[in-house]
């Protein structure tokens, strides 16, 4: 059978797809408006608390926060849009007319599944190009308490590393691997948990298995004196990746950049399971838009005049919200290392895909 015959007529398919998209994005707009207003009530005081901030900074916060809200609540909007669309089609006996023309339940849902795939593609592109940048910028802005943002040149700053009993603080790191350059170095030299001396230097670079620092000075805590020592070798066994990959924020990185960070951490022998789960979820998350029409399909079938349409809509909504609960639970278990990363990201999607098919076949086919 030609795959085109799997869909209703072209007119009916466009009609259903347009209904679904209009309701989905209308619900999303309403959710964003309400949730952003509530969020702004709690955050505007902190923004205006910084001297010199005004309306421009408040609107800047809105511009950075809205993409995060859209990313979080788009799947919910798709679920509600699916249920409202299918309920209306059922209420108007349009589903009955399509069934009477010989269409199966899967053929009735086909236009919504294609529209859901379109939403999933938009969601993935939106997350990659806009949400990650907004998240990274907003996190940096919060760290400076909504003050002026420093110029981001891809460097790392204010990194702490442990070297045995000693603590190493570096104000700025440039480069990667053996070409890593350290600036503004402070080594807190401790013995038995007690601070004995503080070593400071302006610059350091990789040398052997440690780091050579130039223009160093040591402050002896007991004597209360500063002694110039020139060049010195510190941080034996401290790897460059401990400075450059000290913290990876998966929500602030697009898929390719996060994959590169995961690969670098793997080469350094550091744990990556939580980041791998987030990496896979960047693909499985947007695909939930395809799953929602299937979970909400229970609202499409059955006689509306039987009085059970509302009950069916509630069942569809419950299945959708159970998916979101299972998805968040699996990600949490993946972050704890209880689930493998691939399973943590994909298991809820595959499980509820089978549940949706089973419910659809049991109730209609």
Secondary structure, DSSP 8 states (H G I E B T S, - for coil): --GGGGS--HHHHHHHHHHHHHHHHHHHHHHHHHHHHHHHHHHHHHHHHSTT--HHHHHHHHHHHHHHHHHHHHHHHHHHHHHHHHHHHHHTTHHHHHHHTT--HHHHHHHHHHHHHHHHHHHHHHIIIIIHHHHHHHHHHHHTTTS------S-EEEEEEEETTEEEEEEEEESSGGG-EEEEEEEEEEETTEEEEEEEEEEEEEETTEEEEEEEEEEETTTTEEEEEEEEEE-TT--THHHHTS---GGGS-HHHHHHHHHHHHHTT---HHHHHHHHHHHHHHHHHHHHHHHGGGGTSS-GGGT-HHHHHHHHHHHHHHHHHHHHHHHHHHHHTSS-HHHHHHHHHHHHHHHHHHHHHHHT-
